[in-house]
Amino acid sequence: LIIAIANSFTQFVPGRVHLKDMGQLVAAEIAKAGGVGKEFNAIAVDDGIAMGHDGVDESIHKFSGPAYICESQDQAVDDIINGRVKEGDVVVIRYEGPKGGPGMQEMLYPTSYLKSNGLGKACALITDGRFSGGTSGLSIGHISPEAAAGGAIGLIEQGDIIEIDIPERSINVAISNEALESRRETRDKKGWQPEEKRPRKITAALKAYALLTTSADKGAVRDLDLLK
């Protein structure tokens, strides 16, 4: 699990003098929790929160179940509340990353509803969206590359068996590489976007951001080379 660490663009500003040192400490703690911290520069930094496997109940450190595909956070919330998500499912929420959202929404609502419906230890959740420190359960976020950028999360289909092994630091889909490549060819032709158009109002600024942004593993910053 790669976790982005937003840090100061410059240390030569009052209040930011020690942030580079703090970034190294954060990366070390992420490593202890089973992740990999990757720093990127930001113009301004307020808070940085990283969550590894320390908050996951040991009973679900190894988890396997069928994928329940949600093409948005809104769909996930609706399906969880209305009982369509069942015990043992691995909820896959995609097209919620920096490009696909656009803007990388926090996925607190789906995890909260899983917990309130008694599924906190009975389901897992995987998403290219983001999490804060308020998330609980087996929740794996910041998947990169995101679905909208051609990431493997966009190739998972309803019912695929997903195997999560925290001690071994692995997430696998129980299908062959050949099947994945076939799905990739199909998706390349159809386009990397949700199957159905989402009723989501997007501002012109976010549309412009989506055209140039990178995935979370690259810091969700703009790649100006795309203008060439």
C-alpha angles and dihedrals in degrees: 000000000000114000121194117227113203109211139173120293088218137010094209093091125090110259095025101069096108100034095102090057089046090052090058091050091050091050090052092052091047088054090052089053092052102264139104117241117213119188125216130178122252130184092233132012128196108161138355123197127180126184122196129173096294090096095050119100110247091232090071100039084112114042135166128179148128119291117251104200121215119178092201143014089251092058091047093052092048093048093047095047092048095049099248091123108077136199110282096028123132104218110215113197112186142169088049097106127107093283100029098047089029101234104024105259121212111258097214096122097061093049091046092052092047088055095045090050091054094254098109093110096024100062139041127215129210123183145159086221122090139259136209130203091281095074122104137183129037095328119157115188143167090052106184138236087034123224094259090055094052098269122162091249086073091060097058114108132204110283098016109144111245119198119202120189114177096182089054093040092232141133116186137177111216097233132098125268088240091058091049092051090049090052090048092055090051093047092048088058095045096042131247100275139104116292091239127037110258120228092233124137110222123190122229089247092057091046089054090047091051092055093057107026128111126219122271094266088063092047098263088265126143119272103214090189086078087071091065 
